[in-house]
Amino acid sequence: MTAYSGIWPVAPTPFNEDGTVDVEGMRRVLDCMIDQGSDAICILANFSEQFVLTDAERLQLTRLSIEHVAGRVPVMVTISHFSTRIAVERAQQVKALGGDLVMMMAPYHGALLRAGPEQTFEHFAEVGKVGVPIMVQDAPLSGIDLPVELLVRMAREIEMVGLFKIESAQAAAKLRALIAQGGRAIEGPFDGEEGITLLADLEAGARGTMTSAMIPDQIKPVLQKFQAGETEAAIATYSRVALAINHENRQCGLRAAKAAMMEGGVIRSDHCRHPLVPLARELKEQLMRYLRPLDPVVLSWGK
């Protein structure tokens, strides 16, 4: 992996039909993602259903993932929490277990409990003292505006902050401004949102993308062609997968990767914990219509 570039998909958390964590399924998910060509793997993110996992399950999955991947690719662990103290403890846990990086959103808890700019800076600065590289996740889920000026300050003044996953509205414009103002301090500008704005974000200077685990093998060539200067080929390659990406992002959400992995025999169940509802049959069938012509790794990996 080129440092801080490439495709770093988010691993889904597989559950059994009774809602318990599918431990063996998690190992299969990780192996499949490596076979998909992932340059790194992120666990416990929003698309991993981190918000329905207990602390004990988080620890179990962090240890399992780091041990099972065993250095084949870097493992990044999401540690977002409103409490600075808990975020620090989570970072310490990741470091002790041998994780490579952590990812965090700004501290928020619902609509009314949101940190201001100075408290957000202090939150990341405290986690930075742990000594693990941090990816700042600029996600609309938090409801917190992270101005470019604040992100640049974080990159310049917090040693461990150099990676940024920008998935806010008008991500390309923000990436372009972040790179222009931050210069060398911006070590890893990434986009997210399943790659739905990937071409614009690459044009803006993104060096990597954080997609779901559904079709990273189909999206990675877009990055490779673009970075090789083959812009028209990158556009053509993206056009081939655009329908699947759009359907995932706008209709299915985190359930798409699980549905594809179940279809391909990677996991036994695409169960999502309540209050998430199952993916409607019609949406799943439409997803498969978009995926099958691509012949992605996920649909044949377990067969």
C-alpha positions as CSV (number, residue, x, y, z in Angstrom):
1,M,0.0,0.0,0.0
2,T,1.3,3.5,-0.9
3,A,1.2,5.4,2.4
4,Y,-2.2,6.9,3.0
5,S,-3.7,6.2,-0.4
6,G,-5.8,3.5,-2.1
7,I,-9.1,1.9,-1.2
8,W,-9.9,1.3,2.5
9,P,-13.3,-0.3,2.7
10,V,-15.4,-0.6,5.8
11,A,-16.0,-4.1,7.0
12,P,-19.6,-5.0,7.8
13,T,-20.3,-6.8,11.1
14,P,-22.0,-10.1,10.4
15,F,-24.7,-11.3,12.8
16,N,-26.4,-14.7,13.1
17,E,-30.1,-14.8,12.6
18,D,-30.6,-14.5,16.4
19,G,-28.6,-11.3,16.4
20,T,-25.4,-12.6,18.0
21,V,-22.1,-11.7,16.4
22,D,-21.1,-14.3,13.7
23,V,-17.4,-14.7,14.7
24,E,-16.5,-17.1,11.9
25,G,-18.4,-14.9,9.5
26,M,-16.2,-11.9,10.6
27,R,-13.1,-13.8,9.7
28,R,-14.6,-14.6,6.3
29,V,-15.5,-11.0,5.7
30,L,-11.9,-9.9,6.4
31,D,-10.5,-12.6,4.1
32,C,-12.9,-11.7,1.3
33,M,-12.0,-8.0,1.6
34,I,-8.3,-8.8,1.3
35,D,-9.1,-10.9,-1.8
36,Q,-11.0,-7.9,-3.1
37,G,-7.8,-6.0,-3.2
38,S,-8.4,-3.7,-0.2
39,D,-5.4,-1.6,0.7
40,A,-6.5,-1.3,4.3
41,I,-9.6,-2.3,6.2
42,C,-11.7,-0.2,8.6
43,I,-13.8,-1.9,11.3
44,L,-16.4,-0.6,13.8
45,A,-17.5,2.2,11.5
46,N,-21.0,3.4,10.9
47,F,-21.4,0.9,8.1
48,S,-20.2,-1.7,10.6
49,E,-23.3,-0.9,12.7
50,Q,-21.0,0.3,15.4
51,F,-24.0,2.0,17.1
52,V,-25.6,-1.4,18.0
53,L,-22.5,-3.1,19.4
54,T,-21.7,-3.4,23.1
55,D,-18.3,-2.5,24.5
56,A,-17.5,-6.2,25.0
57,E,-18.4,-6.9,21.3
58,R,-16.2,-4.0,20.2
59,L,-13.3,-5.4,22.1
60,Q,-13.9,-8.9,20.7
61,L,-14.2,-7.7,17.1
62,T,-11.1,-5.4,17.4
63,R,-8.9,-8.2,18.8
64,L,-10.3,-10.8,16.3
65,S,-9.8,-8.5,13.3
66,I,-6.3,-7.4,14.1
67,E,-5.2,-11.0,14.9
68,H,-6.9,-12.5,11.9
69,V,-5.7,-9.9,9.4
70,A,-2.2,-10.5,10.9
71,G,-0.5,-7.6,9.1
72,R,-1.7,-8.5,5.6
73,V,-3.1,-5.0,5.3
74,P,-3.4,-2.2,7.9
75,V,-6.4,-2.3,10.2
76,M,-8.1,1.0,11.2
77,V,-10.6,1.0,14.1
78,T,-13.3,3.5,14.5
79,I,-13.4,4.9,18.0
80,S,-15.9,7.8,17.8
81,H,-17.5,8.8,21.1
82,F,-18.9,11.9,22.7
83,S,-16.7,11.4,25.7
84,T,-13.1,12.5,25.2
85,R,-12.0,10.1,28.0
86,I,-13.7,7.1,26.4
87,A,-12.3,8.0,23.0
88,V,-8.8,8.1,24.5
89,E,-9.4,4.7,26.2
90,R,-10.6,3.2,22.9
91,A,-7.4,4.5,21.2
92,Q,-5.2,3.1,23.9
93,Q,-7.0,-0.3,23.5
94,V,-6.4,-0.2,19.7
95,K,-2.7,0.6,20.2
96,A,-2.3,-2.2,22.8
97,L,-3.9,-4.7,20.5
98,G,-1.7,-3.7,17.5
99,G,-4.1,-1.7,15.4
100,D,-2.6,0.6,12.8
101,L,-4.9,3.6,12.8
102,V,-8.0,5.0,14.3
103,M,-10.9,7.0,12.9
104,M,-13.1,9.5,14.7
105,M,-16.0,11.8,14.1
106,A,-16.3,15.0,16.0
107,P,-17.9,14.5,19.5
108,Y,-21.6,14.7,19.3
109,H,-24.6,13.0,21.1
110,G,-27.8,13.7,19.4
111,A,-29.1,17.0,18.1
112,L,-28.3,19.2,21.2
113,L,-25.0,17.8,22.5
114,R,-22.3,18.9,20.1
115,A,-18.8,20.1,20.8
116,G,-17.7,23.5,19.6
117,P,-14.6,24.1,17.5
118,E,-12.2,24.5,20.5
119,Q,-13.6,21.4,22.3
120,T,-13.4,19.4,19.0
121,F,-9.7,20.4,18.6
122,E,-9.0,19.4,22.3
123,H,-10.9,16.1,21.8
124,F,-8.6,15.1,18.9
125,A,-5.5,16.5,20.6
126,E,-6.1,14.3,23.6
127,V,-6.5,11.2,21.5
128,G,-3.4,12.2,19.5
129,K,-1.4,11.8,22.7
130,V,-1.9,8.1,22.6
131,G,0.4,7.9,19.6
132,V,-1.8,6.2,16.9
133,P,-2.4,7.9,13.5
134,I,-5.9,9.5,13.4
135,M,-8.3,9.8,10.4
136,V,-10.8,12.6,11.0
137,Q,-14.2,11.6,9.7
138,D,-16.1,14.6,8.5
139,A,-19.5,13.0,8.3
140,P,-23.0,14.5,8.1
141,L,-24.1,12.0,10.7
142,S,-22.5,14.1,13.5
143,G,-24.3,17.3,12.5
144,I,-21.1,19.2,13.3
145,D,-19.6,21.6,10.8
146,L,-15.8,21.1,10.6
147,P,-14.5,24.2,8.8
148,V,-11.4,23.8,6.6
149,E,-9.6,26.2,8.9
150,L,-10.2,23.9,11.9
151,L,-9.1,20.8,10.0
152,V,-5.9,22.5,8.8
153,R,-5.1,23.6,12.4
154,M,-5.6,20.0,13.6
155,A,-3.3,18.7,10.9
156,R,-0.6,21.3,11.7
157,E,-0.8,21.2,15.5
158,I,-1.7,17.6,16.3
159,E,1.1,15.2,15.3
160,M,-1.1,12.2,14.8
161,V,-3.7,13.9,12.6
162,G,-3.0,13.8,8.9
163,L,-5.8,11.8,7.4
164,F,-9.2,13.1,6.5
165,K,-12.3,11.3,5.3
166,I,-14.4,14.0,3.7
167,E,-18.0,13.0,3.1
168,S,-19.9,16.2,3.9
169,A,-21.9,18.0,1.3
170,Q,-19.8,19.3,-1.7
171,A,-17.0,17.1,-0.6
172,A,-14.8,17.9,-3.7
173,A,-14.8,21.6,-3.0
174,K,-13.9,20.9,0.7
175,L,-11.1,18.5,-0.3
176,R,-9.7,21.0,-2.8
177,A,-9.6,23.8,-0.1
178,L,-8.2,21.5,2.5
179,I,-5.3,20.4,0.3
180,A,-4.7,23.9,-0.9
181,Q,-4.6,25.4,2.7
182,G,-3.1,22.5,4.5
183,G,-0.3,21.5,2.0
184,R,2.0,18.8,3.2
185,A,0.2,18.5,6.6
186,I,-2.7,16.8,4.7
187,E,-1.1,13.4,4.4
188,G,-4.2,11.4,3.4
189,P,-7.1,13.1,1.8
190,F,-9.9,10.5,1.3
191,D,-13.5,10.6,0.3
192,G,-16.3,8.3,1.5
193,E,-20.0,7.9,0.9
194,E,-19.5,4.6,-0.9
195,G,-17.6,6.4,-3.7
196,I,-20.7,8.2,-5.1
197,T,-18.6,11.4,-5.6
198,L,-15.4,9.6,-6.3
199,L,-14.5,11.1,-9.7
200,A,-15.1,14.7,-8.5
201,D,-13.1,14.0,-5.4
202,L,-10.2,12.5,-7.3
203,E,-10.1,15.6,-9.5
204,A,-10.0,17.7,-6.3
205,G,-6.9,15.8,-5.0
206,A,-8.3,12.9,-3.0
207,R,-5.7,10.1,-2.9
208,G,-7.9,7.4,-1.5
209,T,-11.5,6.4,-0.9
210,M,-13.4,4.6,1.9
211,T,-16.2,2.6,0.3
212,S,-18.2,-0.3,1.6
213,A,-17.0,-3.8,1.3
214,M,-19.4,-4.5,-1.6
215,I,-17.3,-4.0,-4.7
216,P,-13.9,-2.5,-3.8
217,D,-12.3,-4.7,-6.5
218,Q,-14.5,-2.9,-9.1
219,I,-13.8,0.6,-7.7
220,K,-10.0,0.2,-7.1
221,P,-9.3,0.3,-10.9
222,V,-10.9,3.8,-11.0
223,L,-8.2,5.1,-8.6
224,Q,-5.4,3.2,-10.3
225,K,-6.3,4.6,-13.8
226,F,-6.9,8.1,-12.5
227,Q,-3.6,8.1,-10.6
228,A,-1.8,6.8,-13.7
229,G,-3.1,9.8,-15.7
230,E,-5.6,7.7,-17.6
231,T,-8.6,10.0,-16.9
232,E,-10.9,8.8,-19.7
233,A,-10.3,5.2,-18.7
234,A,-11.0,6.1,-15.1
235,I,-14.3,7.7,-16.2
236,A,-15.3,4.7,-18.3
237,T,-14.4,2.3,-15.4
238,Y,-16.5,4.4,-13.0
239,S,-19.4,4.5,-15.4
240,R,-19.5,0.8,-15.4
241,V,-20.1,0.6,-11.6
242,A,-22.1,3.8,-11.1
243,L,-25.5,2.2,-11.0
244,A,-24.5,-0.2,-8.3
245,I,-22.8,2.6,-6.2
246,N,-25.9,4.9,-6.6
247,H,-28.3,2.1,-5.6
248,E,-26.2,1.3,-2.6
249,N,-25.8,4.9,-1.4
250,R,-29.3,6.1,-2.1
251,Q,-31.5,3.1,-1.5
252,C,-29.7,0.3,0.5
253,G,-27.1,1.9,2.8
254,L,-25.1,-0.5,5.0
255,R,-27.4,-3.4,4.1
256,A,-26.1,-3.7,0.5
257,A,-22.7,-5.1,1.4
258,K,-24.3,-7.7,3.7
259,A,-26.8,-8.7,1.0
260,A,-24.0,-9.1,-1.5
261,M,-21.9,-11.1,0.9
262,M,-24.8,-13.4,1.7
263,E,-25.5,-13.9,-2.0
264,G,-21.9,-14.8,-2.6
265,G,-21.6,-17.2,0.4
266,V,-19.2,-15.0,2.4
267,I,-21.7,-14.9,5.3
268,R,-24.7,-17.0,6.2
269,S,-27.0,-14.1,7.1
270,D,-27.5,-10.5,6.2
271,H,-29.2,-9.8,9.5
272,C,-29.1,-6.3,10.8
273,R,-29.9,-5.5,14.4
274,H,-33.1,-3.8,15.3
275,P,-34.2,-1.0,14.9
276,L,-32.7,-1.4,11.5
277,V,-35.1,-3.1,9.2
278,P,-34.3,-5.8,6.6
279,L,-33.6,-4.7,3.0
280,A,-36.8,-5.0,1.0
281,R,-36.9,-7.9,-1.4
282,E,-37.4,-5.6,-4.4
283,L,-34.3,-3.5,-3.5
284,K,-32.2,-6.5,-3.0
285,E,-33.2,-8.0,-6.3
286,Q,-32.5,-4.7,-8.0
287,L,-29.1,-4.6,-6.3
288,M,-28.2,-8.0,-7.7
289,R,-29.3,-7.0,-11.2
290,Y,-26.7,-4.2,-11.0
291,L,-24.0,-6.4,-9.5
292,R,-24.1,-9.6,-11.5
293,P,-22.9,-8.1,-14.8
294,L,-19.9,-6.7,-13.0
295,D,-18.8,-10.2,-11.8
296,P,-17.4,-8.9,-8.5
297,V,-15.4,-11.0,-6.1
298,V,-18.1,-10.8,-3.5
299,L,-20.6,-12.8,-5.5
300,S,-18.3,-15.7,-6.1
301,W,-15.9,-15.7,-3.2
302,G,-17.8,-18.2,-1.0
303,K,-19.0,-20.5,-3.8
